[in-house]
Amino acid sequence: MRSVGFQAVAACRPPVHHRRGLAPSCRQQRAVWVARWRAPHRRLSIRASRLPALKCTASPVASDGVRSDGPLGDASTSLSVLQVRRGATYRHLFHRFQRHLSLLLVALLLALAATACLIVLVRLFSEVTGAVGAGDTRGALRAALLCVSVLTARSLVQFVHDVLLCETCVQVETHLRHDLVDKILAIGSDAGDAETGELVYRATAEVERVSSACLTVLRGLLPSAVQFVGVLAYMIYLSPVLTASVLLTAPLMSVVYGSLERRLERHVHRVQQGMARYASMATEAFRSVRLVQAYSAERFVQRSLDAVAGEMKRAKLRASRVRALIAPAVSICYAFTVLVLLAISAACVARGLLSAKQLVAFLASMAFLIEPIQAFVSHFGSVKEGENAALRLFAMMEAEARVRDPPASQRLRTIGLTTVTTAAVAELHLQDVWFRYPHAERYALRGVELVIWPGERVAIVGGSGSGKSTLVALLCRAYDPTRGCVRIRGVDVRQLALADVRRHLCVVPQDAPLLSGSVRDNITFGWADADVDDGRLEAAARLARAHDFIVHALPHGYDTRVGEGGACLSGGQRQRIAIARALYRDPSVLVLDEAWSALDTENEALVQRALEELFQSSSSSSGLRKTMIWVAHRLSSVRHADRIIVMEDGAVAESGTHEQLMRRRDGRYAALYAAQMRP
């Protein structure tokens, strides 16, 4: 089943100049874009002044165009904050592995069995040594055959153990990726504030890294810990004195590990920051390749990417040096331990406190004791990478959308949208609506009072930055008002499920996105294949004036693949398919946010006339005529609207028909119209 709410959510992202605090001119937007690319190192620095809250909404966008840190796109979260989150992250992971507790218990028993095999192997090895020393060839051969049998049994146990843990980690990885994508889609327009490349990196590389680290811990480190404890217990049984001498070197090893761990964690964190930033910048560059070519900025973009890659390379080299230092440090500590052990064991054998057979068994046990330590050293870096990735992923999982469904006890059922069957109740009612984008200083909407009646055709016009698109964002509840309320047929939208609001009201944005699939898939987006009605599909395409070019201009008609983002189609063709997609949903309220900006004048007039005829002749499930709202810059397209709303500086400046507004010679609408009609 495709996601029904995607179109409305994607449509309702706030306009760029409001989200980033910019004037809408292309020059200023390009200046901000260039500034971000000229200072890639800004995103790699760890700054204490930008610490995110432990549990907060998705990352907002600051007024300078640089996204503030937050769980969703947080590539540079402070190390101190990550350390605070560590306990919560381990609880999250434990909860996910609880579903597979039975498999994990079986794996633990197998790890214990493998450790028991090692202890038996050590004892058999000492038997072989004793038999050879006594000249007992048959006894030595029998003990050697038993050693081979025990090794074979341990290998089989290890195989079953590894298979069980691999299956468990793959299932956890699949569920984690599903939940992460579900969270991003649920957050909707808030997730759009984070950069796409970073989100893709989180859902792919970082989920894989977490899964790999979990598998390393379960398959390598936990069995090694069991082996360490089991072998150590056997060594204590053989000789408490020698075991104590081995343990005396533990503080030295702890100091070495602690120092290297902190350095490695810092460098690994910077590497992952750089990888997320590089993925984000590369995605942005590839998506904007026409802009890059138009401004001959290929070398400029390449230098910016190289700068981030250089930072990442330096961090990787530092991390690799620390990793390379771990093994020699462990070897030195181990050599010191062996030196102390040999000195003490020689004294014990000389005094008769320890037999040669016991010494051989102890030295063999010592070899198996160092094996878990070496495993820990070899996997330390990858586990740290997975731990840092898990910290960011679960911080993202805890993020809450700014707009949420009401609690079930307070939520009205879908029937709340359809029980009102009288035209005396407004279709949409904005009551003293004030709205300010997060972290913005000024209000985007100020005291808006607006009533739209069922069946009304309303046009919203105004200059750039006047609040038109923000008004649309509040209508489909991409945001909630800072003050005031928005009502649909008398019901506050905050009492309705988001899916119900977006099923009732459908938005076609100016840059309506198409997905990489066929034309049919895009028009019927959100519907299961079994539920697609071909007759309804064709009717929607005809109304949007898309049927003719689909059938005659595209090689495979409705089954033609449109490419990523509709790259195989022209701007006008993409726009008409987006309008057809909205019409296929048959909403009660259709909102066109400059949806015909990519259409020529002839097709714009044809589509508009077809929509007006459709909405005049059809009605919604409640028996009321359908309502159409459109945002327009070209005032020639709004002359026949039932009512024109003129927005200025976030407020309703004027309202009326075209003729009424034109009679106000000093009015805002008359001035805009005269400016557009001037040759």
PELIN-V475759 format. One record per helix or strand of 2 or more residues. SS is the DSSP state (alpha for helix, beta for strand). FROM is the first residue (numbers start at 0). TO is the last residue. If there is no record, write none. Layout:
ss = {SS:SS}
from = {FROM:FROM}
to = {TO:TO}
//
This chain:
ss = {alpha:alpha:alpha:alpha:alpha:alpha:alpha:alpha:alpha:alpha:alpha:alpha:alpha:alpha:alpha:alpha:beta:beta:beta:alpha:beta:beta:alpha:alpha:beta:alpha:alpha:alpha:alpha:alpha:alpha:alpha:beta:alpha:beta:alpha:beta:beta:alpha:alpha}
from = {5:15:25:39:47:78:100:136:188:195:239:249:288:297:355:413:427:444:456:467:482:490:492:497:504:518:528:533:546:556:563:570:588:600:626:634:642:650:657:667}
to = {10:18:37:42:49:97:133:186:192:237:246:286:293:349:396:416:434:451:461:474:487:491:494:503:507:522:530:542:551:558:565:583:592:616:630:636:647:655:661:676}
//
